[in-house]
């Protein structure tokens, strides 16, 4: 203690520049200096400034002090990375200026269309920069004024405590709005908006953005055998690497081997070619603009998809003229060929992230180029199935990545039934997308006879294109792109598939490579993008497959990395070497496309690990300010996504499904126990639930549709030979055969068909869609919740209305508990076996504390509803059904249901403050004022304010009781 007294000093008593605000904690009329900064006595001489700064989100102030003379330099904004703020698309001044740009273009004499197009984009960009700068300046001025008012009021409170409390609260509410708008932008940038849709943004979103930015900050990189940390060295390392990847080997090898590979490709008929060579129409341009995804990062020009959608009627005809002129000149406008490349970490491994190869390059193209690419991709998509075999599934409509996994699993299951042996080889193509040579790609397009419209379009797209890397938010010098297909271009998946078809067909047509055969069907190769799997029935076939891969690389310029290739032996092999043909092999099936094939028969250990991982991931979200509806959405989008992908491919016992549901339920309730029947959560929101996905129902429906809609010939053959004896009424087969014991996925498929056929007719099952069947199955399995049996006139959509209301998340959670009879009133707690101190009676009325008593009959509620109805001049007819269904009429567009919800929540908050002995307990109307102010701040700052907003003023002036 003596050491602390002598070696630590209070910073507020040392510096000459002391803050005028003496107190650091303001509560009612009692203020104190609770918060302090202590520094060592040796550092006290370096203190320069001591500040006490009031903040809007706490009754404590922020304490700061300055040490030393020189402040660190502030990071400057890089205008080359500018992006259009979509808020400007709701700004009347900006829209009027853009309209004027287009009107001027149509009135004046037209010059070169390319030059006009570039000038229009540049002028829109300058208008956007100017307008956003003005709006930002005005917002800063308003915020600065509020901060000055907050400081002045705090100084006044220091002199005369209790005189400026109401003004302080008003200023803090207005400041809160400015920060909410800032955090809402942070939500979008941090990729967190989906789970907070309809919720008030919180500071957590800004922290998400910072973590996301830090993840993409490259602090060190290994270059020429030395680890470099300087920004220039890091940038130089990436530029050197991608120059070597993109600029070298301009031409593919003119080898007879390449011509031989081309001969195996199919060709389109002249009729199909003519359909592809039709001139591009205005309807195609408009459809491509409509199909643009929103909230995506734009390219170098900074113009986003929302801008093109906003001005579609004006831009579409002009864009069509640009494209027509491009085909005449055989060149696109200059901005089409300019891109940025962002580097996305491939993993969290620190060692791998020290290598330039530890990052995946994603191309940011301008949106106008994406529109052109989408037009070509849609045309190409119409003939993709004719040109690309069913062994490739990426980017082709009607095909799914799950087909690859189902085929691989079916091959293993067939082997187990004594149908032979198989070796599965997974090939690793080194930088597969980056090493696609343009001349080889053009030769392929020409050979398959796609016509000049697509061929010339692709040639123009890759003509004289350059990219600039974004490294630590700085742009590198331009790099010429003479090879690769852009990862981020709508056309790239189809082009890569066609390029890879050269290898796939060489394996398919090889007489030396024997795949796994069942009846008349043979599986040799399956591919999803650059994940290529080859199935061989003997070792010479493996050698032949490796040789074909090397020949493909020699002919096209691709490269195979044998050290990263993996394979496994399955079945009764005479020998199973660990290394064969330069590839490492194993006896246990490997993970394929994210699915652990080793668990295709016994998956208990895998799912146990998944349950623990789910619980860990859910715990990361528990401290976030999310409503109960948003928590259900988190489960459906973030927690279930990867889990469900694997569940569609390998079997999962129902016991494991119950464990997953338990994790979801405890997360949704934010409690270790569940206050009501779990089945109620799976009902749709309009039916009184939360819309939580029921994995068992989804599993049953998925297995049924795997059987009913199966189109892959190999899997259909397996179904006919193995499953038909178990489902004679559903499958007609000439194969016959005896009943064999089914395990794993096969058993789940049969059980699902029997389960559904016992509840629905075959006529219904043969035509129903997956979504409808899932919905009807849920309805048939789970009865309506008891709390929905209350007789009321209207209001059945109450949960849907509350979910979409602009109220705090805690209010939504409160109402769901009220609606579902899980609100912890004393009588309910006693009924659940929870000890209630003293008595279950209401403190005020000495009557049992039930939901009806709290919100209808208690004196707190009686007085509050009386004053509120007089203020609104509206009879709310408070009753048991009204408080649960909010079935009040919203006359003149005034949301009386929302106002009533705020009142209900205020009554409950006041009661909980009393029960928990909160020292700052307030009367009901004070909690009501606070909620009304929050709602008012949201609506008052919208572009178009609702007419009913004026009702907030009398509500805030409502008298107490």
Buried (B, 14 or more C-beta within 10 A) or exposed (E): EEEEEEEEBEBBEBBEEBBEBBBBBBBEEEBEBEBEBEBEEEEBEEBEBBBBBBBBEEBBBEBEBBEEEEEEEEEEEEEEBBBBBBBBBEBEEBBEBBEEBBEEBEEEEEEEBBEBBBBBBEBBBEBBBEBBEEBEEEEEEEBEEBBEBBBBBBBBBBEEBEEBBEBBBBBBBBBBBBBBBBBBBBBBBBEBBEBBEBBBBBBBBBEBBEEBEEEBEBEBBBBEEEEBEEEEBBBBBBBEBBBEBBEEBEEBBEEEBBEEBBEBBBEBEEEBBEBBBEEBEEEBBBBBBEBBEEEEBBBBBBBBBBBBBBBBEBBBEBBBBBBEBBBEEEBBBEBBBBBBBBBEBEEEEEEEBBBBEBBEBBBBBBBBBBBBBBBBBBBBBEBBEEBBBBBBBBBBEEBEBBBBBBBBBBBBBBBBEEBBBBBBBBBBBBBBBBBBBBBBBBBBBBBBBBBEBBBBBBBBBBBEBEBBBBBEEBBBEEBEBBBBBBBBBBBBBBBBBBBBBBBBBBBBEBEEBBBBBBEEBBBBBBBBBBBBBBBBBBBEBBBBBBBBBBBBBEBBBBBBEBEEBBBBBBBEBEEBEEEBBEBBBEEEBBEBBEBBBBBBBEBEEBBEEBBEBBBEBBEEBEEBBBBBBBBBBBBBEBBBEBBBBBBBBBBBEEEBBEBBBBBBBBBBBEEEEBBBEBBBBBBBBEBBBBBBBBBBBBBBBBBBBBBBEBEBBBBEBBBBBBBBBBBEEBBEBEEEEEEEEBBBBBBBBBBBBEBBBEEBEEEBBEEBEBEEBBBBBBEEBBEEBEBBEEEBEEBBBBBBBBBEBBBBBBBBBBBBBBBBBBBBBBBBBBEEEEEBEEEBBBBBBEEBBBBBBBBBBBEBBBBBBEBBBEBBEBEBEBEBBBBBBBBBEBEEEBBBBBBBBBBBBBBBBBBBBEBEEEEEBBBBBBBBBBBBBBBBBBBBEEEEEEEBBEBBEEBBEBEEE
